[in-house]
Structure formats: C-alpha cells, structure tokens
Amino acid sequence: MSLQTRSWESRLLALAQEGSRGRPCPEDPDAGRESLQRAYRHCAEITRTHSRTFYLASSLLPAPKRQAVRALYAFCRVTDDIIDRFSGDPRPLLDTWRNEVA
C-alpha cells in the first residue's frame, strides 16, 4: 500500500529522514545539526499555517520546548490529515505511516 501525502507532508518526512541520517558521530559532532534546524523550521511553518493560535501560544515557550511542541503538532497534523482523507479502514494506512516514521 502506498502512502499518499501532500507536498508539505512529504517535505516534513524528507527533513526528518535527512536529520536521522545525519546523526552526530565522534568525528563530526555538528553533523546533522543544520538538517535538524531545517526540520524544526518546517514544523514551525506547518504549525503557523494550520494553527495560528497554537503557533502563537507556543511562542511563549523556551526555544527547545517550542521546537518540540511544534514538531509534535506537525506530526499529529500529518497523521490527522492521513485519516481524514481515507474513507475505509485506516489501520493499513496507519501501519504504512508508522513504518515510514520509524
């Protein structure tokens, strides 16, 4: 089963995958930091676009917590959109999504 995503969802997945491949290693402790920051910025944009109130409220948090809750919001937003677009039993689709996220 193929998971169909919107362009912003695909971009979020690509950034997450890029970040996971760029894990810091002993030879280069800064590896992956920029890709992680790009992913956080993308999550912030998803949050700003789809939930202005949540975006504004989360801006009151310290930066690390703000980034984390906006990333969580973006993940939940993608998952919710997947379910909303599907008219049948969502479990196979969610299994596919779970595998992509893992």
ChimeraX attribute file (.defattr): number of C-alpha atoms within 10 A of each C-alpha:
attribute: neighborCount
match mode: 1-to-1
recipient: residues
	/A:1	7
	/A:2	7
	/A:3	12
	/A:4	12
	/A:5	15
	/A:6	11
	/A:7	9
	/A:8	15
	/A:9	20
	/A:10	13
	/A:11	15
	/A:12	22
	/A:13	18
	/A:14	13
	/A:15	20
	/A:16	18
	/A:17	17
	/A:18	16
	/A:19	20
	/A:20	13
	/A:21	12
	/A:22	16
	/A:23	15
	/A:24	14
	/A:25	10
	/A:26	7
	/A:27	7
	/A:28	9
	/A:29	10
	/A:30	12
	/A:31	16
	/A:32	18
	/A:33	14
	/A:34	12
	/A:35	19
	/A:36	19
	/A:37	14
	/A:38	17
	/A:39	23
	/A:40	21
	/A:41	15
	/A:42	19
	/A:43	26
	/A:44	23
	/A:45	16
	/A:46	23
	/A:47	23
	/A:48	15
	/A:49	10
	/A:50	14
	/A:51	13
	/A:52	12
	/A:53	11
	/A:54	14
	/A:55	20
	/A:56	12
	/A:57	10
	/A:58	19
	/A:59	15
	/A:60	10
	/A:61	12
	/A:62	9
	/A:63	10
	/A:64	8
	/A:65	13
	/A:66	18
	/A:67	20
	/A:68	15
	/A:69	18
	/A:70	24
	/A:71	21
	/A:72	13
	/A:73	20
	/A:74	23
	/A:75	17
	/A:76	12
	/A:77	16
	/A:78	20
	/A:79	16
	/A:80	11
	/A:81	13
	/A:82	19
	/A:83	15
	/A:84	10
	/A:85	11
	/A:86	10
	/A:87	7
	/A:88	9
	/A:89	9
	/A:90	13
	/A:91	10
	/A:92	12
	/A:93	19
	/A:94	15
	/A:95	13
	/A:96	14
	/A:97	18
	/A:98	11
	/A:99	9
	/A:100	11
	/A:101	11
	/A:102	7
